[in-house]
Amino acid sequence: MKIIFEKYHGAGNDFILIDNREKEFDLTREQIAFLCHRHYGIGADGLILIQHENAVDFEMIYYNSDGGLGSMCGNGGRCAARFAQKHRIIRQSARFKASDGIHEVKLSEDGTVKLSISSVKGFTVNEGGDYVLNTGSPHLVRFVPSVNNMDVVAEGRNIRYNEPWKKVGINVNFVSRMKGKIEMRTYERGVEDETLSCGTGTVAAALAVAVERDEMNSLEYSIEAPGGLLVRRRRAAPAAARVRARRQLRLPRGAQPAARDQHQPAAARDGDDRSRRPPSPAQAPARSLRRR
């Protein structure tokens, strides 16, 4: 089988992209895992198929590196948009379908890609003070003294493979706040390893920081991941809505919110995940992979 593919990355989070608008490829889980393997395949955190979709500009089908069908991937969405632009599927803006619904994207000439993330419908805070929420993919956010002095893989795997997430998994984000900076490292389910950045994880971390700081009126957070700087930006909400949001989200450390509080505040909806220091828009040339 011959596959024409391209390799992209968003802040170090790398993907194999394939134009599948003609529905030419129906890859098995084993084939996808092989392609993503760092030593025996191309090597990537995931694989993305770009397909035709009548209601929007295109559909993004995302697979984790273990070959399983994945949930929404923020960095993958940004890469998919740049791929679609190169192949003249879209121009400077677009709407595309992902596993969690419709997303909007805007592409700038400087290489910046701005991507909308679905509204978060709820969150919980467990007994240990970890934030659990879904930003298109399930995430746990844990605040630590320093993300640079820990074994992210061992600690992330311990959380991911214990109850209640053992069966379906969860992405684990470790966040530290030092000298005015927010730093994050992520263990991703499906990859089962640390990745250099995570788009939906950045949004989850920013929301958790906003709650911790009681800063729901803040419009923007810059978060440093090993792969680069990611910016989570939201649209401004009316002052009254921001006041309501602060009241709803002011929770004591380790408290479990009541069911009526488990919804997304108006002040934090419609966020963008974008890279302020994006890689060069130039990608590696298309290659052919032959298997027998």
C-alpha positions as CSV (number, residue, x, y, z in Angstrom):
1,M,0.0,0.0,0.0
2,K,1.3,3.4,-0.9
3,I,0.3,6.4,1.3
4,I,1.1,10.0,0.5
5,F,1.4,11.9,3.8
6,E,2.8,15.0,5.3
7,K,4.2,15.6,8.8
8,Y,3.2,18.7,10.9
9,H,3.6,19.8,14.4
10,G,2.0,22.3,16.7
11,A,4.4,23.4,19.5
12,G,6.1,20.0,19.3
13,N,2.9,18.0,19.3
14,D,3.4,16.1,16.0
15,F,1.1,14.4,13.6
16,I,0.9,12.5,10.3
17,L,-1.7,14.1,8.0
18,I,-3.3,12.3,5.1
19,D,-5.8,13.7,2.5
20,N,-8.6,11.2,2.5
21,R,-11.3,13.2,0.8
22,E,-11.7,10.4,-1.8
23,K,-12.1,7.8,1.1
24,E,-9.2,5.9,-0.4
25,F,-7.7,4.8,3.0
26,D,-9.4,2.6,5.6
27,L,-6.5,2.0,8.0
28,T,-6.6,-0.5,10.7
29,R,-5.6,0.2,14.3
30,E,-2.4,-1.8,13.9
31,Q,-1.5,0.1,10.7
32,I,-2.0,3.5,12.4
33,A,0.1,2.4,15.4
34,F,2.8,1.2,13.1
35,L,2.9,4.5,11.2
36,C,3.1,6.5,14.5
37,H,5.8,4.3,16.0
38,R,8.9,6.4,16.7
39,H,11.4,3.7,15.6
40,Y,9.6,1.4,13.1
41,G,7.2,3.9,11.5
42,I,7.2,7.6,10.6
43,G,6.8,8.6,14.3
44,A,4.1,10.9,15.6
45,D,1.8,11.6,18.5
46,G,-1.2,10.9,16.3
47,L,-2.6,10.5,12.8
48,I,-5.1,12.8,11.1
49,L,-7.3,12.1,8.1
50,I,-8.8,15.1,6.3
51,Q,-12.1,14.1,4.8
52,H,-15.0,15.8,2.9
53,E,-18.0,17.0,4.9
54,N,-21.0,18.7,3.3
55,A,-21.9,21.0,6.2
56,V,-18.4,22.5,6.7
57,D,-15.1,22.9,4.9
58,F,-13.7,19.6,6.0
59,E,-13.8,16.9,8.7
60,M,-10.8,16.0,10.9
61,I,-10.6,12.3,11.9
62,Y,-8.0,12.0,14.7
63,Y,-6.3,8.8,15.9
64,N,-4.0,8.5,18.9
65,S,-0.6,7.0,18.3
66,D,-1.8,3.6,19.8
67,G,-4.1,3.4,16.7
68,G,-7.3,4.1,18.6
69,L,-9.9,6.7,17.5
70,G,-9.2,9.8,19.6
71,S,-11.2,12.7,20.9
72,M,-10.7,16.4,20.0
73,C,-7.0,17.4,19.6
74,G,-6.3,21.2,19.7
75,N,-2.9,21.1,18.2
76,G,-4.0,18.6,15.7
77,G,-6.8,20.9,14.7
78,R,-4.4,23.7,14.1
79,C,-2.2,21.5,12.0
80,A,-5.2,20.2,10.1
81,A,-6.2,23.8,9.2
82,R,-2.7,24.6,7.9
83,F,-2.7,21.3,5.9
84,A,-6.1,22.2,4.4
85,Q,-4.9,25.7,3.5
86,K,-1.9,24.3,1.7
87,H,-4.1,21.9,-0.3
88,R,-6.5,24.8,-1.1
89,I,-9.4,23.3,0.7
90,I,-9.7,26.5,2.7
91,R,-8.2,30.1,2.7
92,Q,-7.7,32.2,5.7
93,S,-10.6,31.0,7.8
94,A,-12.8,27.9,8.0
95,R,-15.2,25.7,9.9
96,F,-14.4,22.0,10.4
97,K,-16.0,19.1,12.1
98,A,-14.2,17.1,14.8
99,S,-15.3,14.4,17.2
100,D,-16.8,17.0,19.6
101,G,-18.6,19.1,17.0
102,I,-17.8,22.2,14.9
103,H,-14.7,24.4,15.3
104,E,-13.8,27.7,13.8
105,V,-10.2,28.5,12.8
106,K,-8.4,31.5,11.5
107,L,-4.9,31.5,9.9
108,S,-2.6,34.5,9.9
109,E,0.2,35.2,7.4
110,D,2.7,35.1,10.3
111,G,1.9,31.4,10.9
112,T,-0.4,31.9,13.9
113,V,-3.4,29.6,13.9
114,K,-6.4,30.5,16.1
115,L,-8.7,27.7,16.9
116,S,-12.0,27.8,18.8
117,I,-12.6,25.2,21.5
118,S,-16.0,23.9,22.5
119,S,-17.6,25.3,25.6
120,V,-16.8,23.4,28.8
121,K,-20.1,22.1,30.3
122,G,-18.8,21.3,33.7
123,F,-15.9,20.6,36.1
124,T,-15.3,18.9,39.4
125,V,-12.6,19.3,42.0
126,N,-11.6,16.1,43.7
127,E,-10.5,15.5,47.3
128,G,-6.8,16.1,46.4
129,G,-7.6,19.5,44.7
130,D,-7.3,18.3,41.1
131,Y,-9.5,19.8,38.5
132,V,-11.4,17.4,36.2
133,L,-13.0,18.8,33.1
134,N,-13.6,18.2,29.4
135,T,-12.4,20.7,26.8
136,G,-13.1,18.4,23.9
137,S,-11.0,15.7,25.5
138,P,-11.0,14.7,29.2
139,H,-8.4,16.4,31.4
140,L,-7.2,16.4,34.9
141,V,-5.2,19.4,36.1
142,R,-2.9,19.1,39.1
143,F,-1.0,22.0,40.5
144,V,2.6,21.1,41.6
145,P,5.5,23.2,43.0
146,S,7.6,22.8,39.8
147,V,6.9,20.8,36.7
148,N,10.6,20.6,36.1
149,N,11.3,18.5,39.2
150,M,9.1,15.5,38.6
151,D,8.6,12.3,36.6
152,V,5.7,13.3,34.4
153,V,5.4,9.8,32.8
154,A,5.4,7.9,36.1
155,E,3.0,10.2,37.9
156,G,0.8,10.7,34.9
157,R,0.6,7.0,34.2
158,N,-0.3,6.3,37.9
159,I,-3.3,8.7,37.7
160,R,-4.4,7.6,34.2
161,Y,-4.4,3.9,35.1
162,N,-6.1,4.1,38.4
163,E,-9.8,4.5,39.2
164,P,-12.0,6.1,38.0
165,W,-10.1,6.6,34.7
166,K,-8.5,3.2,34.3
167,K,-10.9,2.0,31.6
168,V,-11.3,5.0,29.4
169,G,-8.3,7.0,30.4
170,I,-7.7,10.7,31.0
171,N,-5.1,13.3,30.0
172,V,-3.0,14.5,33.0
173,N,-1.7,18.0,33.1
174,F,0.8,19.2,35.7
175,V,0.8,22.9,36.2
176,S,3.1,25.2,38.2
177,R,3.1,28.9,38.7
178,M,6.5,30.5,39.4
179,K,7.7,34.1,39.0
180,G,4.7,35.2,37.0
181,K,4.9,32.2,34.6
182,I,2.5,29.3,34.1
183,E,4.3,26.1,33.0
184,M,2.6,22.9,32.0
185,R,3.6,19.3,31.2
186,T,1.2,16.7,29.9
187,Y,0.8,12.9,30.0
188,E,-1.6,12.0,27.2
189,R,-3.8,9.0,27.0
190,G,-3.6,7.1,23.8
191,V,0.0,8.2,23.4
192,E,0.7,6.8,26.9
193,D,3.7,9.1,27.3
194,E,4.5,12.8,27.8
195,T,3.9,15.0,24.8
196,L,5.7,18.3,24.2
197,S,2.4,20.2,24.4
198,C,-1.4,19.7,24.4
199,G,-3.9,22.2,23.0
200,T,-7.0,21.1,24.8
201,G,-4.9,20.6,27.9
202,T,-3.8,24.2,27.7
203,V,-7.4,25.4,27.8
204,A,-8.1,23.1,30.8
205,A,-5.0,24.4,32.6
206,A,-6.0,28.0,31.9
207,L,-9.5,27.5,33.3
208,A,-8.1,25.9,36.4
209,V,-5.7,28.7,36.9
210,A,-8.5,31.3,36.5
211,V,-10.6,29.5,39.1
212,E,-7.6,29.2,41.5
213,R,-6.8,32.9,41.2
214,D,-10.4,34.1,41.1
215,E,-9.6,35.7,37.7
216,M,-12.6,34.8,35.6
217,N,-12.4,38.3,34.1
218,S,-9.0,37.6,32.6
219,L,-9.1,37.5,28.9
220,E,-5.8,35.7,28.2
221,Y,-3.3,33.3,29.7
222,S,0.0,32.3,28.2
223,I,1.2,28.9,29.2
224,E,4.7,27.5,28.5
225,A,5.0,23.8,27.5
226,P,8.2,22.0,26.6
227,G,7.3,22.4,22.9
228,G,6.6,26.2,23.1
229,L,4.3,28.9,24.2
230,L,0.5,28.4,23.9
231,V,-2.0,31.2,24.4
232,R,-5.6,30.5,25.7
233,R,-7.8,33.5,24.9
234,R,-11.5,33.9,25.5
235,R,-14.1,36.4,24.2
236,A,-15.1,39.0,26.7
237,A,-18.4,38.6,28.5
238,P,-20.7,41.2,30.1
239,A,-19.6,42.4,33.6
240,A,-22.7,40.8,35.2
241,A,-21.8,37.5,33.7
242,R,-18.3,37.7,35.0
243,V,-19.5,38.4,38.5
244,R,-21.9,35.4,38.4
245,A,-19.0,33.2,37.1
246,R,-16.7,34.2,40.0
247,R,-19.4,33.4,42.5
248,Q,-20.2,30.1,40.9
249,L,-16.5,29.0,40.7
250,R,-15.2,30.2,44.0
251,L,-14.6,26.8,45.6
252,P,-12.5,25.8,48.6
253,R,-9.4,23.7,47.8
254,G,-10.5,20.1,47.5
255,A,-14.2,20.8,47.6
256,Q,-16.6,19.0,45.4
257,P,-19.0,21.4,43.6
258,A,-22.7,20.9,43.9
259,A,-24.5,19.6,40.8
260,R,-26.1,23.0,40.1
261,D,-22.6,24.5,39.9
262,Q,-21.2,22.0,37.4
263,H,-21.6,24.1,34.3
264,Q,-19.4,26.4,32.1
265,P,-19.6,30.0,33.2
266,A,-20.4,32.6,30.5
267,A,-17.2,34.3,31.2
268,A,-15.1,31.4,30.0
269,R,-16.8,30.3,26.8
270,D,-15.6,30.2,23.3
271,G,-11.9,30.1,24.0
272,D,-9.1,30.1,21.4
273,D,-6.0,28.0,21.6
274,R,-3.3,29.6,19.5
275,S,0.5,29.5,19.4
276,R,2.2,32.9,19.9
277,R,5.5,31.4,18.7
278,P,4.4,29.0,16.0
279,P,6.8,26.9,14.0
280,S,7.6,27.9,10.4
281,P,4.6,27.1,8.2
282,A,6.9,25.1,6.0
283,Q,6.5,21.4,6.5
284,A,8.6,18.4,5.5
285,P,8.0,17.4,1.9
286,A,5.4,14.7,1.2
287,R,6.8,11.2,1.3
288,S,5.6,7.8,0.2
289,L,5.5,4.9,2.6
290,R,5.6,1.5,1.0
291,R,4.6,-1.6,2.9
292,R,4.6,-5.2,1.7
